Amino acid sequence: MTMLNMKTTRLLFILAAVMLMALSATSAFGQGKPANTDVIVGFNSAPGASERALLDGVGGTVHGTFSIIPAMSATIPSAAIK
C-alpha cells in the first residue's frame, strides 16, 4: 500500500468514526421529552415561600428569585408543564 493510500484510508476511517459518534449523540437526544426543563415562572407579585412551595410540590428545584420582575428560575419535571 502506498503512503497516499494509507493516508486516505486513515482519513476515511477517522471521518467514519466521527460520523458514528455524531449519529449516536443525536439519537440519544431525540428520544422524546427531556426529564427536566429549565423555566422562568412569573407571578403577579414578588414570589415568596408559598411560590417556592408550589415549585417544590411539582418536584422542581428553585435556582433563584428575580428582583426586577416577580419571577423565579427553576428546573421542573417536563411532565409538570401543561
Secondary structure, DSSP 8 states (H G I E B T S, - for coil): --HHHHHHHHHHHHHHHHHHHHHHHHHHHTSSS-SEEEEEEE-SS---HHHHHHHHHTT-EEEEE-SSSSEEEEEEEGGG--
